[in-house]
Amino acid sequence: MRPVRIIPCLDMKGGKVVKGVHFVDLKDVADPVEAARAYSEGGADEIAFLDITATVEGRRTMFDVVEKVAEVVDVPLTVGGGLKSLEDIEQALKSGVSCASISSAAVRDPNMVAEAVKRFGSAAIIVAIDADANDHLPSKREVYIDGGRTATGKDALAFARQMADIGVGQILPTSKATDGTKDGYDIELTRAIAEGTGLPVIASGGAGKLDDFYTAATEGKANGLLAASVFHYGTFTIRQVKDYLKDRGVAVRL
């Protein structure tokens, strides 16, 4: 079993790290460079930098801030939000990041994602899927775009399989219903995508207790565990999460 990765997430708006609930009511919580430095030194396996308002504001990712963050971390950095073209992805990778995370653009232009995989390799491409409940779809989860604002009618699992067939390296599903609630990840969504695609899946949205991480890794079959609020507000340290998982038989990187 591969070690589970602990991934603090920097949700960005206006140059600041923010956090909300259900993708709204965003509040400033930290400076991205200082937060990234602290997480890198604190044992993070990776760091995610998601410019969550770039697409809806019709702008590109804040590459100047990305470069500053990349300079202070010693772990892989994933960047997403506002990546709409091969040129955007190339600039992200040149900014010092390891992976580009594509969300709304993957729904609007799957061919671009396929070209990105060919040009930059599967390992460099993550597709992020924001989803909410829809009992009329086979997986009971519908894909949303534009920062969770726009329903697409697409089934989340079917879309994840489409992206897997294209050759992306990982899937990052986030449940709109659990985002920021601290009530636990959407285990059904995470497990369905992990089992349905065979790809590494990063659980996202809802971590509030140490047991939430354990449940996502075991029942949810997630390879990566992304969290924001519990780290930003000091509820747990990364080391506490890793020790908890290790004590319960989950492989982690120490």
Secondary structure in CASP SS format (residue, H / E / C, confidence):
PFRMAT SS
TARGET T0000
AUTHOR 0000-0000-0000
METHOD secondary structure of the structure
MODEL  1
M C 1.00
R C 1.00
P C 1.00
V E 1.00
R E 1.00
I E 1.00
I E 1.00
P E 1.00
C E 1.00
L E 1.00
D E 1.00
M E 1.00
K E 1.00
G C 1.00
G C 1.00
K E 1.00
V E 1.00
V E 1.00
K E 1.00
G E 1.00
V E 1.00
H C 1.00
F C 1.00
V E 1.00
D E 1.00
L E 1.00
K E 1.00
D E 1.00
V E 1.00
A E 1.00
D C 1.00
P H 1.00
V H 1.00
E H 1.00
A H 1.00
A H 1.00
R H 1.00
A H 1.00
Y H 1.00
S H 1.00
E H 1.00
G C 1.00
G C 1.00
A C 1.00
D C 1.00
E C 1.00
I E 1.00
A E 1.00
F E 1.00
L E 1.00
D E 1.00
I C 1.00
T C 1.00
A C 1.00
T C 1.00
V C 1.00
E C 1.00
G C 1.00
R C 1.00
R C 1.00
T C 1.00
M C 1.00
F H 1.00
D H 1.00
V H 1.00
V H 1.00
E H 1.00
K H 1.00
V H 1.00
A H 1.00
E H 1.00
V H 1.00
V C 1.00
D C 1.00
V C 1.00
P C 1.00
L E 1.00
T E 1.00
V E 1.00
G E 1.00
G C 1.00
G C 1.00
L C 1.00
K C 1.00
S C 1.00
L H 1.00
E H 1.00
D H 1.00
I H 1.00
E H 1.00
Q H 1.00
A H 1.00
L H 1.00
K H 1.00
S C 1.00
G C 1.00
V C 1.00
S C 1.00
C E 1.00
A E 1.00
S E 1.00
I E 1.00
S C 1.00
S H 1.00
A H 1.00
A H 1.00
V H 1.00
R H 1.00
D C 1.00
P H 1.00
N H 1.00
M H 1.00
V H 1.00
A H 1.00
E H 1.00
A H 1.00
V H 1.00
K H 1.00
R H 1.00
F H 1.00
G C 1.00
S H 1.00
A H 1.00
A H 1.00
I E 1.00
I E 1.00
V E 1.00
A E 1.00
I E 1.00
D E 1.00
A E 1.00
D E 1.00
A E 1.00
N C 1.00
D C 1.00
H C 1.00
L C 1.00
P C 1.00
S C 1.00
K C 1.00
R E 1.00
E E 1.00
V E 1.00
Y E 1.00
I E 1.00
D C 1.00
G C 1.00
G C 1.00
R C 1.00
T E 1.00
A E 1.00
T E 1.00
G E 1.00
K E 1.00
D E 1.00
A H 1.00
L H 1.00
A H 1.00
F H 1.00
A H 1.00
R H 1.00
Q H 1.00
M H 1.00
A H 1.00
D H 1.00
I H 1.00
G C 1.00
V C 1.00
G C 1.00
Q E 1.00
I E 1.00
L E 1.00
P E 1.00
T E 1.00
S E 1.00
K C 1.00
A C 1.00
T C 1.00
D C 1.00
G C 1.00
T C 1.00
K C 1.00
D C 1.00
G C 1.00
Y C 1.00
D C 1.00
I H 1.00
E H 1.00
L H 1.00
T H 1.00
R H 1.00
A H 1.00
I H 1.00
A H 1.00
E H 1.00
G H 1.00
T H 1.00
G C 1.00
L C 1.00
P C 1.00
V E 1.00
I E 1.00
A E 1.00
S E 1.00
G C 1.00
G C 1.00
A C 1.00
G C 1.00
K C 1.00
L H 1.00
D H 1.00
D H 1.00
F H 1.00
Y H 1.00
T H 1.00
A H 1.00
A H 1.00
T H 1.00
E C 1.00
G C 1.00
K C 1.00
A C 1.00
N C 1.00
G E 1.00
L E 1.00
L E 1.00
A E 1.00
A C 1.00
S H 1.00
V H 1.00
F H 1.00
H H 1.00
Y C 1.00
G C 1.00
T C 1.00
F C 1.00
T C 1.00
I H 1.00
R H 1.00
Q H 1.00
V H 1.00
K H 1.00
D H 1.00
Y H 1.00
L H 1.00
K H 1.00
D H 1.00
R C 1.00
G C 1.00
V C 1.00
A C 1.00
V E 1.00
R C 1.00
L C 1.00
END
